[in-house]
C-alpha cells in the first residue's frame, strides 16, 4: 500500500477506534420504544415536589429572580 508498517497499523487502528466510538454514541430503539420516547416528550410528567425543591434550591443559590 506504499506505507510503512507502523503508519498502516495506526491508520487501521484509528478507523477501527472511530467506528467503535460512533457505534457507542448512538442509541438504537425498537419501534415501540421509539414511540414511547416520543410520546413522553410530547406529554412530559408534572414535576414532583422533590424536583420543585431542587429548582428552588438552584434559584436561591444562583440568586435568580425568576
N, C-alpha and C positions, 0 to 999 in steps of 0.2 A: 504493500500500500504506500510505499515511499516514506514511511515514518519510522522513527526509532522505536524499539520495543517499549520503552518507558512512555513515550508520548502516546503510542497506540493504546497501551493499557490504561493510561489516565483518561483518555478520551472515552473509552468504553465504560470505565467505571463512572465517569461523570454522567454519561447518558443514562446508565442504569440507575444511578442515585436520583437523577432528575425524575425519572419515571416512577420510582418508589415514592418520592415526596409528593408528586402530583396525585398519585392514587390514594394517598392518605389525607389529602387536603379536601377531598370531595366526599359528600355523604350520598349514599345510594339508598333511596327509599322505595319500598314497594308501592304499587299504585294506591292501595288502601292507606298506607302510612302517609303518602304524599297528600292525599285528600284530607286526612285528619289534620295534618300540619297546616294546610292552607285554611281549613275551617277554623282552627284555633287562632290563626292570625286575623281572620275576618271578625271573630267574636271573642275578643280577649276576656278573660275572667276578671271579675271585680277584685280590686286589691284587698288583701287580708289586713287585719288590724296590725299584724307584725310588719307587713310591708309599709303601711301608712306610718308606723312608728319609725321605721328606718328612713323614710323620706323626711320626716320631721327632724330626726337627728341630723341628717345630711344638711338640711336647710339651716339648722341652728349652728352647726359647726362651720358652715361656709359663710354665714351671715347673709344669705339670700333673702330678699324681701318677699318674693312671690313664692 
